[in-house]
């Protein structure tokens, strides 16, 4: 089933994406930047795993309709001390 979302303005899409990301356990506490442009949404920032990068992308994709998504999130793994 296709999901249809009606938005009144670009900032509404930003709010919708931000809300979805804040509820995701996969992005717990991650500060990702969301830039809503006329033809695309760009996400950027830093996460600790490639899985988190992919989850951010897949969380946003259903909200975009025909808009493109550019995933510029960087993965920086932290050193594990033993």
Helices and strands as residue ranges (DSSP letters): H 10-22, G 25-27, E 33-36, E 40-47, H 50-61, E 68-75
